[in-house]
Amino acid sequence: MRNDLMYELLAECSSCSETTPLKTSFSVINKGQSFDVNRRAVYHSLETGGGYEGLVTFCSIMNMPCMSSSAYYKHVDTILEALEAEAKDEMRQAGQRVRKHIFNENGVETSDDVVGADVSFDGTWAKRGFTSLTGVVFVIAVDTVEVLDYHVFAKECSEGAKVLWNRSVELHKIRYKWMVSDGDSKAFSAVEDTYEECKVEKLDCVRYVQKRMGKYLLNLKSTTKSKLADGKSIGEKEVDVAVYTMKKNIIAILHHSIQSKDLAKQHRYCPVGESSWCKWQQDTATGTNTYQSEDCLPEVFCELLHPTFMALSQRKLLERCVRDATQNCNESINPLVWACCPKNKHHGAKDRFEVVKDVIQHENHTEALDQAVEHIVSEEFGNIVAPNAEY
């Protein structure tokens, strides 16, 4: 007897003719005629992005019959239900961890108060432009780098952002107060006035600003690590000092790189002392003579580059960089979606919902991913066969 990928064999004793049925897979707990091997095969086809066609191809190569499409999608429904429950629970726990982190950071006891958090927001689509409805947007906590919420089938980022921001308090008792997004993000305008108690503030991803300002801003943020020269964390009063320091150092890069007959004037904005990145300032502090000006640009470039440096060191832009925020967490989760749901293949709505929920497990569980998958499989799919299990 065969049930899709499960076979039942009959072993007959040559002496007494007694027969014993031997199944190649256990039945799924409380699921009637569903078998563990079938459920796992469907789950694998979804995880790898092959879908039903991929499973049919695999079975054909292995020279064995495949399950019908109707049976396949019944398994998909069950898997989707299990993953949805697991994803909701994981995001709920992620929200609790964010709240705990915020309370600990502020030195207060845990309470039921609504708190404000930094989040990274971004979306990804199957096609470029605004022609694709196959898209998903994520909100990821900056402090814990865990997915807090998602929305599938948003045509534009702003549509998905409204949905996520409007339910943040209900889901997690968290206001997404600081939003890390693209420099020209329309999503920010859509959610800026979501909360009556406060306005949402936009933070720029340092990586995106780096594309415009060069590597120096990244080096500056990595050395400061959200702290001032005295080692204290940056607060409201210290923002002015941090912005001034960044702007001064950015301007220093311009003048440091432009050749001048007056070296003191050329390097007047460079940090002083032995630890300065400017060789001329190092020589001044130590009495050495290691500075060489052969690599400097002619003076004519100063007038040419000055407007660009001024535009890219505007106060408002630098204020949005003070918190040292990036969208790296979103950039890492987006490829996971399309690895499981390849853009060159058609995928139905159920497939896309399954992929997103599965990706959340990958992103939030990290080292505990194997345990999470086994939890889903053992609880919803069937028995886990021990290494020494006997049939």
Secondary structure as UniProt FT lines:
FT   STRAND          2..3
FT   TURN            4..5
FT   STRAND          6..12
FT   TURN            14..16
FT   STRAND          19..23
FT   TURN            29..30
FT   TURN            32..33
FT   HELIX           36..48
FT   HELIX           51..61
FT   TURN            62..63
FT   HELIX           69..106
FT   STRAND          115..125
FT   TURN            129..130
FT   STRAND          135..141
FT   TURN            142..144
FT   STRAND          147..152
FT   HELIX           157..166
FT   HELIX           168..172
FT   STRAND          174..181
FT   TURN            183..184
FT   HELIX           187..191
FT   TURN            192..193
FT   STRAND          201..204
FT   HELIX           206..213
FT   HELIX           216..224
FT   TURN            225..226
FT   TURN            229..230
FT   TURN            236..238
FT   HELIX           239..257
FT   HELIX           263..266
FT   TURN            267..269
FT   TURN            274..275
FT   HELIX           279..286
FT   TURN            294..295
FT   HELIX           300..311
FT   TURN            312..313
FT   HELIX           315..319
FT   TURN            320..323
FT   HELIX           328..340
FT   TURN            343..344
FT   HELIX           349..365
FT   HELIX           366..368
FT   HELIX           369..376
FT   HELIX           377..381
FT   TURN            387..388
//
